[in-house]
Amino acid sequence: MAHKKGGGSSRNGRDSRSQRLGVKKFGGEHVISGNILVRQHGTKVHPGWNVGMGRDYTLFATIEGFVKYETMPGGRKKVHVFETQDATSVRG
């Protein structure tokens, strides 16, 4: 027979911090230089015009402007930042 009570879960109850991945600025949003656009593992979204990529694949704006997402042939996604919101032509 036990000489002590069950004790319970005093050593349990911990968990790791979630990684907070995903899109941070959506299409049409105004951003300033340095704003994080996407946090990701690997290049799920590729950098386009006026977008830089950090060592951990974080995409960020390099100029002030408006965010535009584009799906390329083959399903690849790109994110661009344009100075004007009505910039519809990505190529050219």
PDB file of N, CA, C and O in Angstrom:
ATOM      1  N   MET A   1       0.836  -1.186   0.000  1.00  0.00           N
ATOM      2  CA  MET A   1       0.000   0.000   0.000  1.00  0.00           C
ATOM      3  C   MET A   1       0.876   1.243   0.000  1.00  0.00           C
ATOM      4  O   MET A   1       1.987   1.252   0.530  1.00  0.00           O
ATOM      5  N   ALA A   2       0.340   2.290  -0.610  1.00  0.00           N
ATOM      6  CA  ALA A   2       1.119   3.516  -0.712  1.00  0.00           C
ATOM      7  C   ALA A   2       1.143   4.240   0.628  1.00  0.00           C
ATOM      8  O   ALA A   2       0.153   4.273   1.359  1.00  0.00           O
ATOM      9  N   HIS A   3       2.288   4.812   0.924  1.00  0.00           N
ATOM     10  CA  HIS A   3       2.419   5.600   2.140  1.00  0.00           C
ATOM     11  C   HIS A   3       2.269   7.088   1.879  1.00  0.00           C
ATOM     12  O   HIS A   3       2.233   7.889   2.813  1.00  0.00           O
ATOM     13  N   LYS A   4       2.182   7.458   0.603  1.00  0.00           N
ATOM     14  CA  LYS A   4       2.007   8.876   0.246  1.00  0.00           C
ATOM     15  C   LYS A   4       0.831   9.005  -0.700  1.00  0.00           C
ATOM     16  O   LYS A   4       0.438   8.045  -1.362  1.00  0.00           O
ATOM     17  N   LYS A   5       0.273  10.208  -0.754  1.00  0.00           N
ATOM     18  CA  LYS A   5      -0.817  10.448  -1.699  1.00  0.00           C
ATOM     19  C   LYS A   5      -0.286  10.452  -3.133  1.00  0.00           C
ATOM     20  O   LYS A   5       0.926  10.445  -3.349  1.00  0.00           O
ATOM     21  N   GLY A   6      -1.167  10.461  -4.082  1.00  0.00           N
ATOM     22  CA  GLY A   6      -0.809  10.348  -5.492  1.00  0.00           C
ATOM     23  C   GLY A   6       0.100  11.441  -6.014  1.00  0.00           C
ATOM     24  O   GLY A   6       0.857  11.188  -6.951  1.00  0.00           O
ATOM     25  N   GLY A   7       0.070  12.622  -5.468  1.00  0.00           N
ATOM     26  CA  GLY A   7       0.959  13.694  -5.908  1.00  0.00           C
ATOM     27  C   GLY A   7       0.436  14.447  -7.119  1.00  0.00           C
ATOM     28  O   GLY A   7       0.333  15.673  -7.091  1.00  0.00           O
ATOM     29  N   GLY A   8       0.112  13.740  -8.158  1.00  0.00           N
ATOM     30  CA  GLY A   8      -0.530  14.393  -9.288  1.00  0.00           C
ATOM     31  C   GLY A   8       0.440  14.936 -10.305  1.00  0.00           C
ATOM     32  O   GLY A   8       1.521  14.389 -10.521  1.00  0.00           O
ATOM     33  N   SER A   9       0.033  16.019 -10.923  1.00  0.00           N
ATOM     34  CA  SER A   9       0.715  16.496 -12.135  1.00  0.00           C
ATOM     35  C   SER A   9       1.532  17.757 -11.883  1.00  0.00           C
ATOM     36  O   SER A   9       1.535  18.666 -12.713  1.00  0.00           O
ATOM     37  N   SER A  10       2.206  17.821 -10.778  1.00  0.00           N
ATOM     38  CA  SER A  10       2.945  19.051 -10.467  1.00  0.00           C
ATOM     39  C   SER A  10       4.109  19.283 -11.426  1.00  0.00           C
ATOM     40  O   SER A  10       4.546  20.420 -11.604  1.00  0.00           O
ATOM     41  N   ARG A  11       4.618  18.206 -12.050  1.00  0.00           N
ATOM     42  CA  ARG A  11       5.741  18.376 -12.960  1.00  0.00           C
ATOM     43  C   ARG A  11       5.291  18.427 -14.420  1.00  0.00           C
ATOM     44  O   ARG A  11       6.127  18.519 -15.318  1.00  0.00           O
ATOM     45  N   ASN A  12       4.015  18.369 -14.660  1.00  0.00           N
ATOM     46  CA  ASN A  12       3.507  18.452 -16.024  1.00  0.00           C
ATOM     47  C   ASN A  12       3.056  19.882 -16.310  1.00  0.00           C
ATOM     48  O   ASN A  12       3.336  20.784 -15.520  1.00  0.00           O
ATOM     49  N   GLY A  13       2.375  20.099 -17.408  1.00  0.00           N
ATOM     50  CA  GLY A  13       1.753  21.385 -17.663  1.00  0.00           C
ATOM     51  C   GLY A  13       2.583  22.370 -18.444  1.00  0.00           C
ATOM     52  O   GLY A  13       2.200  23.533 -18.572  1.00  0.00           O
ATOM     53  N   ARG A  14       3.733  21.928 -18.980  1.00  0.00           N
ATOM     54  CA  ARG A  14       4.531  22.839 -19.783  1.00  0.00           C
ATOM     55  C   ARG A  14       4.251  22.593 -21.258  1.00  0.00           C
ATOM     56  O   ARG A  14       3.834  21.503 -21.651  1.00  0.00           O
ATOM     57  N   ASP A  15       4.484  23.611 -22.063  1.00  0.00           N
ATOM     58  CA  ASP A  15       4.378  23.452 -23.509  1.00  0.00           C
ATOM     59  C   ASP A  15       5.270  24.503 -24.159  1.00  0.00           C
ATOM     60  O   ASP A  15       5.562  25.539 -23.559  1.00  0.00           O
ATOM     61  N   SER A  16       5.701  24.230 -25.389  1.00  0.00           N
ATOM     62  CA  SER A  16       6.571  25.175 -26.073  1.00  0.00           C
ATOM     63  C   SER A  16       5.740  26.275 -26.730  1.00  0.00           C
ATOM     64  O   SER A  16       4.556  26.098 -27.018  1.00  0.00           O
ATOM     65  N   ARG A  17       6.382  27.394 -26.953  1.00  0.00           N
ATOM     66  CA  ARG A  17       5.726  28.530 -27.590  1.00  0.00           C
ATOM     67  C   ARG A  17       5.485  28.197 -29.059  1.00  0.00           C
ATOM     68  O   ARG A  17       6.364  27.648 -29.723  1.00  0.00           O
ATOM     69  N   SER A  18       4.303  28.526 -29.568  1.00  0.00           N
ATOM     70  CA  SER A  18       4.034  28.279 -30.987  1.00  0.00           C
ATOM     71  C   SER A  18       4.914  29.190 -31.836  1.00  0.00           C
ATOM     72  O   SER A  18       5.443  30.188 -31.345  1.00  0.00           O
ATOM     73  N   GLN A  19       5.066  28.842 -33.114  1.00  0.00           N
ATOM     74  CA  GLN A  19       6.077  29.518 -33.924  1.00  0.00           C
ATOM     75  C   GLN A  19       5.578  30.766 -34.651  1.00  0.00           C
ATOM     76  O   GLN A  19       6.376  31.495 -35.239  1.00  0.00           O
ATOM     77  N   ARG A  20       4.283  31.018 -34.618  1.00  0.00           N
ATOM     78  CA  ARG A  20       3.706  32.254 -35.178  1.00  0.00           C
ATOM     79  C   ARG A  20       4.049  32.438 -36.652  1.00  0.00           C
ATOM     80  O   ARG A  20       4.407  33.533 -37.087  1.00  0.00           O
ATOM     81  N   LEU A  21       3.935  31.347 -37.419  1.00  0.00           N
ATOM     82  CA  LEU A  21       4.211  31.423 -38.851  1.00  0.00           C
ATOM     83  C   LEU A  21       2.967  31.896 -39.597  1.00  0.00           C
ATOM     84  O   LEU A  21       1.867  31.900 -39.044  1.00  0.00           O
ATOM     85  N   GLY A  22       3.147  32.291 -40.846  1.00  0.00           N
ATOM     86  CA  GLY A  22       2.006  32.640 -41.681  1.00  0.00           C
ATOM     87  C   GLY A  22       2.118  34.038 -42.273  1.00  0.00           C
ATOM     88  O   GLY A  22       3.119  34.735 -42.106  1.00  0.00           O
ATOM     89  N   VAL A  23       1.053  34.419 -42.969  1.00  0.00           N
ATOM     90  CA  VAL A  23       0.990  35.726 -43.621  1.00  0.00           C
ATOM     91  C   VAL A  23       0.718  36.793 -42.562  1.00  0.00           C
ATOM     92  O   VAL A  23      -0.214  36.657 -41.768  1.00  0.00           O
ATOM     93  N   LYS A  24       1.521  37.845 -42.547  1.00  0.00           N
ATOM     94  CA  LYS A  24       1.356  38.939 -41.581  1.00  0.00           C
ATOM     95  C   LYS A  24       0.708  40.165 -42.219  1.00  0.00           C
ATOM     96  O   LYS A  24       0.007  40.920 -41.546  1.00  0.00           O
ATOM     97  N   LYS A  25       0.941  40.363 -43.510  1.00  0.00           N
ATOM     98  CA  LYS A  25       0.320  41.483 -44.236  1.00  0.00           C
ATOM     99  C   LYS A  25      -0.347  40.904 -45.480  1.00  0.00           C
ATOM    100  O   LYS A  25       0.290  40.198 -46.263  1.00  0.00           O
ATOM    101  N   PHE A  26      -1.626  41.206 -45.657  1.00  0.00           N
ATOM    102  CA  PHE A  26      -2.405  40.624 -46.739  1.00  0.00           C
ATOM    103  C   PHE A  26      -2.428  41.559 -47.949  1.00  0.00           C
ATOM    104  O   PHE A  26      -2.019  42.716 -47.859  1.00  0.00           O
ATOM    105  N   GLY A  27      -2.909  41.044 -49.073  1.00  0.00           N
ATOM    106  CA  GLY A  27      -2.959  41.806 -50.307  1.00  0.00           C
ATOM    107  C   GLY A  27      -3.740  43.097 -50.150  1.00  0.00           C
ATOM    108  O   GLY A  27      -4.826  43.101 -49.570  1.00  0.00           O
ATOM    109  N   GLY A  28      -3.192  44.200 -50.665  1.00  0.00           N
ATOM    110  CA  GLY A  28      -3.839  45.503 -50.579  1.00  0.00           C
ATOM    111  C   GLY A  28      -3.474  46.296 -49.340  1.00  0.00           C
ATOM    112  O   GLY A  28      -3.788  47.484 -49.268  1.00  0.00           O
ATOM    113  N   GLU A  29      -2.825  45.686 -48.368  1.00  0.00           N
ATOM    114  CA  GLU A  29      -2.456  46.412 -47.150  1.00  0.00           C
ATOM    115  C   GLU A  29      -1.273  47.338 -47.414  1.00  0.00           C
ATOM    116  O   GLU A  29      -0.394  47.034 -48.221  1.00  0.00           O
ATOM    117  N   HIS A  30      -1.268  48.473 -46.718  1.00  0.00           N
ATOM    118  CA  HIS A  30      -0.172  49.440 -46.797  1.00  0.00           C
ATOM    119  C   HIS A  30       0.930  48.989 -45.856  1.00  0.00           C
ATOM    120  O   HIS A  30       0.665  48.627 -44.710  1.00  0.00           O
ATOM    121  N   VAL A  31       2.168  49.011 -46.337  1.00  0.00           N
ATOM    122  CA  VAL A  31       3.317  48.622 -45.516  1.00  0.00           C
ATOM    123  C   VAL A  31       4.406  49.680 -45.636  1.00  0.00           C
ATOM    124  O   VAL A  31       4.444  50.447 -46.598  1.00  0.00           O
ATOM    125  N   ILE A  32       5.285  49.707 -44.649  1.00  0.00           N
ATOM    126  CA  ILE A  32       6.466  50.559 -44.719  1.00  0.00           C
ATOM    127  C   ILE A  32       7.688  49.650 -44.833  1.00  0.00           C
ATOM    128  O   ILE A  32       7.604  48.446 -44.592  1.00  0.00           O
ATOM    129  N   SER A  33       8.790  50.226 -45.194  1.00  0.00           N
ATOM    130  CA  SER A  33      10.017  49.469 -45.356  1.00  0.00           C
ATOM    131  C   SER A  33      10.364  48.736 -44.061  1.00  0.00           C
ATOM    132  O   SER A  33      10.379  49.335 -42.986  1.00  0.00           O
ATOM    133  N   GLY A  34      10.641  47.449 -44.169  1.00  0.00           N
ATOM    134  CA  GLY A  34      10.994  46.647 -43.000  1.00  0.00           C
ATOM    135  C   GLY A  34       9.842  45.846 -42.424  1.00  0.00           C
ATOM    136  O   GLY A  34      10.070  44.953 -41.608  1.00  0.00           O
ATOM    137  N   ASN A  35       8.613  46.138 -42.823  1.00  0.00           N
ATOM    138  CA  ASN A  35       7.471  45.366 -42.331  1.00  0.00           C
ATOM    139  C   ASN A  35       7.577  43.913 -42.786  1.00  0.00           C
ATOM    140  O   ASN A  35       7.907  43.633 -43.938  1.00  0.00           O
ATOM    141  N   ILE A  36       7.293  42.996 -41.863  1.00  0.00           N
ATOM    142  CA  ILE A  36       7.289  41.575 -42.192  1.00  0.00           C
ATOM    143  C   ILE A  36       6.002  41.249 -42.935  1.00  0.00           C
ATOM    144  O   ILE A  36       4.908  41.593 -42.487  1.00  0.00           O
ATOM    145  N   LEU A  37       6.146  40.581 -44.077  1.00  0.00           N
ATOM    146  CA  LEU A  37       4.997  40.198 -44.900  1.00  0.00           C
ATOM    147  C   LEU A  37       4.581  38.752 -44.617  1.00  0.00           C
ATOM    148  O   LEU A  37       3.397  38.469 -44.435  1.00  0.00           O
ATOM    149  N   VAL A  38       5.553  37.841 -44.580  1.00  0.00           N
ATOM    150  CA  VAL A  38       5.272  36.415 -44.375  1.00  0.00           C
ATOM    151  C   VAL A  38       6.371  35.819 -43.513  1.00  0.00           C
ATOM    152  O   VAL A  38       7.554  36.067 -43.748  1.00  0.00           O
ATOM    153  N   ARG A  39       5.978  35.021 -42.499  1.00  0.00           N
ATOM    154  CA  ARG A  39       6.932  34.212 -41.735  1.00  0.00           C
ATOM    155  C   ARG A  39       6.680  32.771 -42.145  1.00  0.00           C
ATOM    156  O   ARG A  39       5.542  32.302 -42.105  1.00  0.00           O
ATOM    157  N   GLN A  40       7.744  32.059 -42.542  1.00  0.00           N
ATOM    158  CA  GLN A  40       7.553  30.737 -43.129  1.00  0.00           C
ATOM    159  C   GLN A  40       8.776  29.859 -42.914  1.00  0.00           C
ATOM    160  O   GLN A  40       9.863  30.345 -42.601  1.00  0.00           O
ATOM    161  N   HIS A  41       8.580  28.557 -43.088  1.00  0.00           N
ATOM    162  CA  HIS A  41       9.680  27.594 -43.153  1.00  0.00           C
ATOM    163  C   HIS A  41       9.846  27.222 -44.612  1.00  0.00           C
ATOM    164  O   HIS A  41       8.944  26.638 -45.214  1.00  0.00           O
ATOM    165  N   GLY A  42      10.986  27.553 -45.182  1.00  0.00           N
ATOM    166  CA  GLY A  42      11.183  27.310 -46.605  1.00  0.00           C
ATOM    167  C   GLY A  42      10.472  28.370 -47.420  1.00  0.00           C
ATOM    168  O   GLY A  42       9.826  29.256 -46.859  1.00  0.00           O
ATOM    169  N   THR A  43      10.584  28.291 -48.744  1.00  0.00           N
ATOM    170  CA  THR A  43       9.994  29.317 -49.596  1.00  0.00           C
ATOM    171  C   THR A  43       8.623  28.875 -50.093  1.00  0.00           C
ATOM    172  O   THR A  43       8.460  28.559 -51.272  1.00  0.00           O
ATOM    173  N   LYS A  44       7.646  28.851 -49.208  1.00  0.00           N
ATOM    174  CA  LYS A  44       6.261  28.625 -49.624  1.00  0.00           C
ATOM    175  C   LYS A  44       5.803  29.800 -50.482  1.00  0.00           C
ATOM    176  O   LYS A  44       5.072  29.627 -51.457  1.00  0.00           O
ATOM    177  N   VAL A  45       6.248  31.005 -50.099  1.00  0.00           N
ATOM    178  CA  VAL A  45       5.994  32.211 -50.889  1.00  0.00           C
ATOM    179  C   VAL A  45       7.360  32.793 -51.241  1.00  0.00           C
ATOM    180  O   VAL A  45       8.221  32.932 -50.373  1.00  0.00           O
ATOM    181  N   HIS A  46       7.558  33.131 -52.508  1.00  0.00           N
ATOM    182  CA  HIS A  46       8.834  33.651 -52.980  1.00  0.00           C
ATOM    183  C   HIS A  46       8.822  35.182 -52.991  1.00  0.00           C
ATOM    184  O   HIS A  46       7.762  35.787 -53.150  1.00  0.00           O
ATOM    185  N   PRO A  47       9.993  35.815 -52.824  1.00  0.00           N
ATOM    186  CA  PRO A  47      10.044  37.278 -52.859  1.00  0.00           C
ATOM    187  C   PRO A  47       9.939  37.795 -54.291  1.00  0.00           C
ATOM    188  O   PRO A  47      10.541  37.239 -55.210  1.00  0.00           O
ATOM    189  N   GLY A  48       9.174  38.856 -54.466  1.00  0.00           N
ATOM    190  CA  GLY A  48       9.027  39.496 -55.770  1.00  0.00           C
ATOM    191  C   GLY A  48       9.636  40.887 -55.733  1.00  0.00           C
ATOM    192  O   GLY A  48      10.631  41.120 -55.046  1.00  0.00           O
ATOM    193  N   TRP A  49       9.030  41.821 -56.483  1.00  0.00           N
ATOM    194  CA  TRP A  49       9.530  43.197 -56.549  1.00  0.00           C
ATOM    195  C   TRP A  49       9.457  43.849 -55.176  1.00  0.00           C
ATOM    196  O   TRP A  49       8.433  43.784 -54.495  1.00  0.00           O
ATOM    197  N   ASN A  50      10.575  44.488 -54.774  1.00  0.00           N
ATOM    198  CA  ASN A  50      10.658  45.287 -53.541  1.00  0.00           C
ATOM    199  C   ASN A  50      10.390  44.467 -52.282  1.00  0.00           C
ATOM    200  O   ASN A  50       9.863  44.982 -51.296  1.00  0.00           O
ATOM    201  N   VAL A  51      10.757  43.185 -52.326  1.00  0.00           N
ATOM    202  CA  VAL A  51      10.599  42.295 -51.172  1.00  0.00           C
ATOM    203  C   VAL A  51      11.932  41.594 -50.941  1.00  0.00           C
ATOM    204  O   VAL A  51      12.541  41.066 -51.872  1.00  0.00           O
ATOM    205  N   GLY A  52      12.376  41.596 -49.683  1.00  0.00           N
ATOM    206  CA  GLY A  52      13.616  40.904 -49.321  1.00  0.00           C
ATOM    207  C   GLY A  52      13.304  39.643 -48.536  1.00  0.00           C
ATOM    208  O   GLY A  52      12.196  39.464 -48.031  1.00  0.00           O
ATOM    209  N   MET A  53      14.321  38.756 -48.441  1.00  0.00           N
ATOM    210  CA  MET A  53      14.156  37.515 -47.696  1.00  0.00           C
ATOM    211  C   MET A  53      15.276  37.362 -46.682  1.00  0.00           C
ATOM    212  O   MET A  53      16.454  37.476 -47.022  1.00  0.00           O
ATOM    213  N   GLY A  54      14.901  37.102 -45.435  1.00  0.00           N
ATOM    214  CA  GLY A  54      15.873  36.910 -44.370  1.00  0.00           C
ATOM    215  C   GLY A  54      16.426  35.499 -44.359  1.00  0.00           C
ATOM    216  O   GLY A  54      15.992  34.654 -45.142  1.00  0.00           O
ATOM    217  N   ARG A  55      17.385  35.234 -43.473  1.00  0.00           N
ATOM    218  CA  ARG A  55      18.014  33.917 -43.382  1.00  0.00           C
ATOM    219  C   ARG A  55      17.028  32.825 -43.010  1.00  0.00           C
ATOM    220  O   ARG A  55      17.213  31.668 -43.387  1.00  0.00           O
ATOM    221  N   ASP A  56      15.983  33.177 -42.275  1.00  0.00           N
ATOM    222  CA  ASP A  56      14.969  32.197 -41.861  1.00  0.00           C
ATOM    223  C   ASP A  56      13.772  32.198 -42.810  1.00  0.00           C
ATOM    224  O   ASP A  56      12.692  31.735 -42.443  1.00  0.00           O
ATOM    225  N   TYR A  57      13.957  32.718 -44.039  1.00  0.00           N
ATOM    226  CA  TYR A  57      12.942  32.751 -45.093  1.00  0.00           C
ATOM    227  C   TYR A  57      11.823  33.756 -44.830  1.00  0.00           C
ATOM    228  O   TYR A  57      10.804  33.733 -45.520  1.00  0.00           O
ATOM    229  N   THR A  58      11.995  34.632 -43.853  1.00  0.00           N
ATOM    230  CA  THR A  58      11.010  35.682 -43.606  1.00  0.00           C
ATOM    231  C   THR A  58      11.041  36.683 -44.757  1.00  0.00           C
ATOM    232  O   THR A  58      12.113  37.138 -45.157  1.00  0.00           O
ATOM    233  N   LEU A  59       9.871  37.026 -45.290  1.00  0.00           N
ATOM    234  CA  LEU A  59       9.779  38.011 -46.365  1.00  0.00           C
ATOM    235  C   LEU A  59       9.414  39.363 -45.768  1.00  0.00           C
ATOM    236  O   LEU A  59       8.540  39.449 -44.906  1.00  0.00           O
ATOM    237  N   PHE A  60      10.087  40.423 -46.227  1.00  0.00           N
ATOM    238  CA  PHE A  60       9.857  41.755 -45.682  1.00  0.00           C
ATOM    239  C   PHE A  60       9.870  42.789 -46.804  1.00  0.00           C
ATOM    240  O   PHE A  60      10.482  42.580 -47.851  1.00  0.00           O
ATOM    241  N   ALA A  61       9.192  43.898 -46.570  1.00  0.00           N
ATOM    242  CA  ALA A  61       9.111  44.980 -47.557  1.00  0.00           C
ATOM    243  C   ALA A  61      10.413  45.776 -47.539  1.00  0.00           C
ATOM    244  O   ALA A  61      10.990  46.025 -46.480  1.00  0.00           O
ATOM    245  N   THR A  62      10.864  46.169 -48.724  1.00  0.00           N
ATOM    246  CA  THR A  62      12.056  47.007 -48.813  1.00  0.00           C
ATOM    247  C   THR A  62      11.716  48.455 -49.145  1.00  0.00           C
ATOM    248  O   THR A  62      12.587  49.323 -49.070  1.00  0.00           O
ATOM    249  N   ILE A  63      10.459  48.733 -49.513  1.00  0.00           N
ATOM    250  CA  ILE A  63       9.999  50.103 -49.752  1.00  0.00           C
ATOM    251  C   ILE A  63       8.631  50.271 -49.103  1.00  0.00           C
ATOM    252  O   ILE A  63       7.995  49.291 -48.713  1.00  0.00           O
ATOM    253  N   GLU A  64       8.185  51.517 -48.991  1.00  0.00           N
ATOM    254  CA  GLU A  64       6.828  51.784 -48.541  1.00  0.00           C
ATOM    255  C   GLU A  64       5.891  51.595 -49.726  1.00  0.00           C
ATOM    256  O   GLU A  64       6.191  52.027 -50.839  1.00  0.00           O
ATOM    257  N   GLY A  65       4.758  50.949 -49.485  1.00  0.00           N
ATOM    258  CA  GLY A  65       3.824  50.744 -50.583  1.00  0.00           C
ATOM    259  C   GLY A  65       2.702  49.792 -50.203  1.00  0.00           C
ATOM    260  O   GLY A  65       2.319  49.697 -49.037  1.00  0.00           O
ATOM    261  N   PHE A  66       2.179  49.085 -51.207  1.00  0.00           N
ATOM    262  CA  PHE A  66       1.030  48.206 -51.027  1.00  0.00           C
ATOM    263  C   PHE A  66       1.394  46.782 -51.447  1.00  0.00           C
ATOM    264  O   PHE A  66       2.122  46.573 -52.418  1.00  0.00           O
ATOM    265  N   VAL A  67       0.883  45.827 -50.711  1.00  0.00           N
ATOM    266  CA  VAL A  67       1.206  44.422 -50.912  1.00  0.00           C
ATOM    267  C   VAL A  67       0.344  43.836 -52.026  1.00  0.00           C
ATOM    268  O   VAL A  67      -0.848  44.124 -52.126  1.00  0.00           O
ATOM    269  N   LYS A  68       0.973  43.009 -52.864  1.00  0.00           N
ATOM    270  CA  LYS A  68       0.232  42.280 -53.897  1.00  0.00           C
ATOM    271  C   LYS A  68       0.787  40.862 -53.979  1.00  0.00           C
ATOM    272  O   LYS A  68       1.993  40.669 -54.135  1.00  0.00           O
ATOM    273  N   TYR A  69      -0.101  39.868 -53.873  1.00  0.00           N
ATOM    274  CA  TYR A  69       0.277  38.468 -54.018  1.00  0.00           C
ATOM    275  C   TYR A  69      -0.045  38.012 -55.434  1.00  0.00           C
ATOM    276  O   TYR A  69      -1.025  38.461 -56.028  1.00  0.00           O
ATOM    277  N   GLU A  70       0.780  37.120 -55.973  1.00  0.00           N
ATOM    278  CA  GLU A  70       0.606  36.630 -57.332  1.00  0.00           C
ATOM    279  C   GLU A  70       0.879  35.131 -57.346  1.00  0.00           C
ATOM    280  O   GLU A  70       1.812  34.659 -56.696  1.00  0.00           O
ATOM    281  N   THR A  71       0.066  34.384 -58.088  1.00  0.00           N
ATOM    282  CA  THR A  71       0.319  32.964 -58.299  1.00  0.00           C
ATOM    283  C   THR A  71       0.932  32.798 -59.686  1.00  0.00           C
ATOM    284  O   THR A  71       0.335  33.175 -60.694  1.00  0.00           O
ATOM    285  N   MET A  72       2.111  32.238 -59.715  1.00  0.00           N
ATOM    286  CA  MET A  72       2.854  32.035 -60.963  1.00  0.00           C
ATOM    287  C   MET A  72       2.410  30.730 -61.612  1.00  0.00           C
ATOM    288  O   MET A  72       1.779  29.900 -60.958  1.00  0.00           O
ATOM    289  N   PRO A  73       2.735  30.538 -62.899  1.00  0.00           N
ATOM    290  CA  PRO A  73       2.464  29.243 -63.534  1.00  0.00           C
ATOM    291  C   PRO A  73       3.163  28.118 -62.763  1.00  0.00           C
ATOM    292  O   PRO A  73       4.318  28.256 -62.360  1.00  0.00           O
ATOM    293  N   GLY A  74       2.466  27.032 -62.569  1.00  0.00           N
ATOM    294  CA  GLY A  74       3.026  25.926 -61.789  1.00  0.00           C
ATOM    295  C   GLY A  74       2.656  25.997 -60.320  1.00  0.00           C
ATOM    296  O   GLY A  74       3.041  25.126 -59.540  1.00  0.00           O
ATOM    297  N   GLY A  75       1.909  27.027 -59.933  1.00  0.00           N
ATOM    298  CA  GLY A  75       1.435  27.120 -58.554  1.00  0.00           C
ATOM    299  C   GLY A  75       2.339  27.864 -57.598  1.00  0.00           C
ATOM    300  O   GLY A  75       2.000  27.996 -56.422  1.00  0.00           O
ATOM    301  N   ARG A  76       3.484  28.357 -58.060  1.00  0.00           N
ATOM    302  CA  ARG A  76       4.394  29.092 -57.181  1.00  0.00           C
ATOM    303  C   ARG A  76       3.781  30.447 -56.829  1.00  0.00           C
ATOM    304  O   ARG A  76       3.215  31.123 -57.688  1.00  0.00           O
ATOM    305  N   LYS A  77       3.900  30.839 -55.555  1.00  0.00           N
ATOM    306  CA  LYS A  77       3.347  32.120 -55.114  1.00  0.00           C
ATOM    307  C   LYS A  77       4.474  33.127 -54.942  1.00  0.00           C
ATOM    308  O   LYS A  77       5.574  32.785 -54.508  1.00  0.00           O
ATOM    309  N   LYS A  78       4.180  34.375 -55.289  1.00  0.00           N
ATOM    310  CA  LYS A  78       5.126  35.483 -55.099  1.00  0.00           C
ATOM    311  C   LYS A  78       4.399  36.615 -54.414  1.00  0.00           C
ATOM    312  O   LYS A  78       3.185  36.767 -54.551  1.00  0.00           O
ATOM    313  N   VAL A  79       5.162  37.419 -53.665  1.00  0.00           N
ATOM    314  CA  VAL A  79       4.601  38.622 -53.051  1.00  0.00           C
ATOM    315  C   VAL A  79       5.441  39.811 -53.507  1.00  0.00           C
ATOM    316  O   VAL A  79       6.671  39.754 -53.529  1.00  0.00           O
ATOM    317  N   HIS A  80       4.751  40.885 -53.869  1.00  0.00           N
ATOM    318  CA  HIS A  80       5.393  42.112 -54.338  1.00  0.00           C
ATOM    319  C   HIS A  80       4.920  43.273 -53.469  1.00  0.00           C
ATOM    320  O   HIS A  80       3.884  43.190 -52.809  1.00  0.00           O
ATOM    321  N   VAL A  81       5.700  44.359 -53.480  1.00  0.00           N
ATOM    322  CA  VAL A  81       5.273  45.621 -52.873  1.00  0.00           C
ATOM    323  C   VAL A  81       5.412  46.705 -53.935  1.00  0.00           C
ATOM    324  O   VAL A  81       6.493  46.915 -54.486  1.00  0.00           O
ATOM    325  N   PHE A  82       4.305  47.390 -54.215  1.00  0.00           N
ATOM    326  CA  PHE A  82       4.294  48.463 -55.208  1.00  0.00           C
ATOM    327  C   PHE A  82       3.988  49.796 -54.525  1.00  0.00           C
ATOM    328  O   PHE A  82       3.283  49.838 -53.517  1.00  0.00           O
ATOM    329  N   GLU A  83       4.526  50.886 -55.085  1.00  0.00           N
ATOM    330  CA  GLU A  83       4.328  52.207 -54.494  1.00  0.00           C
ATOM    331  C   GLU A  83       2.878  52.653 -54.572  1.00  0.00           C
ATOM    332  O   GLU A  83       2.389  53.328 -53.666  1.00  0.00           O
ATOM    333  N   THR A  84       2.177  52.280 -55.655  1.00  0.00           N
ATOM    334  CA  THR A  84       0.773  52.663 -55.804  1.00  0.00           C
ATOM    335  C   THR A  84      -0.111  51.431 -55.678  1.00  0.00           C
ATOM    336  O   THR A  84       0.286  50.321 -56.034  1.00  0.00           O
ATOM    337  N   GLN A  85      -1.309  51.648 -55.166  1.00  0.00           N
ATOM    338  CA  GLN A  85      -2.207  50.523 -54.924  1.00  0.00           C
ATOM    339  C   GLN A  85      -2.796  49.966 -56.212  1.00  0.00           C
ATOM    340  O   GLN A  85      -3.192  48.801 -56.251  1.00  0.00           O
ATOM    341  N   ASP A  86      -2.861  50.770 -57.259  1.00  0.00           N
ATOM    342  CA  ASP A  86      -3.484  50.320 -58.500  1.00  0.00           C
ATOM    343  C   ASP A  86      -2.481  49.699 -59.473  1.00  0.00           C
ATOM    344  O   ASP A  86      -2.767  49.599 -60.666  1.00  0.00           O
ATOM    345  N   ALA A  87      -1.327  49.287 -58.990  1.00  0.00           N
ATOM    346  CA  ALA A  87      -0.346  48.628 -59.855  1.00  0.00           C
ATOM    347  C   ALA A  87      -0.807  47.202 -60.105  1.00  0.00           C
ATOM    348  O   ALA A  87      -0.623  46.327 -59.257  1.00  0.00           O
ATOM    349  N   THR A  88      -1.407  46.965 -61.269  1.00  0.00           N
ATOM    350  CA  THR A  88      -1.952  45.641 -61.564  1.00  0.00           C
ATOM    351  C   THR A  88      -0.990  44.814 -62.397  1.00  0.00           C
ATOM    352  O   THR A  88      -0.993  43.587 -62.303  1.00  0.00           O
ATOM    353  N   SER A  89      -0.173  45.456 -63.202  1.00  0.00           N
ATOM    354  CA  SER A  89       0.748  44.726 -64.060  1.00  0.00           C
ATOM    355  C   SER A  89       2.012  44.394 -63.280  1.00  0.00           C
ATOM    356  O   SER A  89       2.788  45.283 -62.931  1.00  0.00           O
ATOM    357  N   VAL A  90       2.215  43.105 -63.008  1.00  0.00           N
ATOM    358  CA  VAL A  90       3.387  42.681 -62.246  1.00  0.00           C
ATOM    359  C   VAL A  90       4.593  42.576 -63.154  1.00  0.00           C
ATOM    360  O   VAL A  90       5.689  43.002 -62.788  1.00  0.00           O
ATOM    361  N   ARG A  91       4.404  42.020 -64.323  1.00  0.00           N
ATOM    362  CA  ARG A  91       5.527  41.854 -65.254  1.00  0.00           C
ATOM    363  C   ARG A  91       5.665  43.091 -66.146  1.00  0.00           C
ATOM    364  O   ARG A  91       4.679  43.746 -66.485  1.00  0.00           O
ATOM    365  N   GLY A  92       6.911  43.392 -66.516  1.00  0.00           N
ATOM    366  CA  GLY A  92       7.085  44.484 -67.464  1.00  0.00           C
ATOM    367  C   GLY A  92       8.051  45.460 -67.089  1.00  0.00           C
ATOM    368  O   GLY A  92       8.272  46.423 -67.823  1.00  0.00           O
TER     369      GLY A  92
END
